[in-house]
Amino acid sequence: MTSDKQTEYNTLLEMWREEKKKRQDAEQEIEKLKADLAREKEDRQYDKMVHDRELADLFKGKYDKGK
C-alpha cells in the first residue's frame, strides 16, 4: 500500500472503532434503561395492587380512616 492509502485505511479503521465504541455505549445505556423500566413497571403494578386492595377494603368498611 502506498502511504496515502495506508493513512486513509488507518483513518477509516479509527473511525470504525470510534463508531463501534459509541454503539456499544449506546447499547449499554439501552440495557440500563430497559432494566429501570422493568423495575418501574413492577413498582407501579405493586402500587396498583395495594390501591385496589385499599379500595376493596374501603367498600367493605374495613378501612380505618384514622390510620
Secondary structure as UniProt FT lines:
FT   HELIX           3..60
FT   TURN            65..66
//
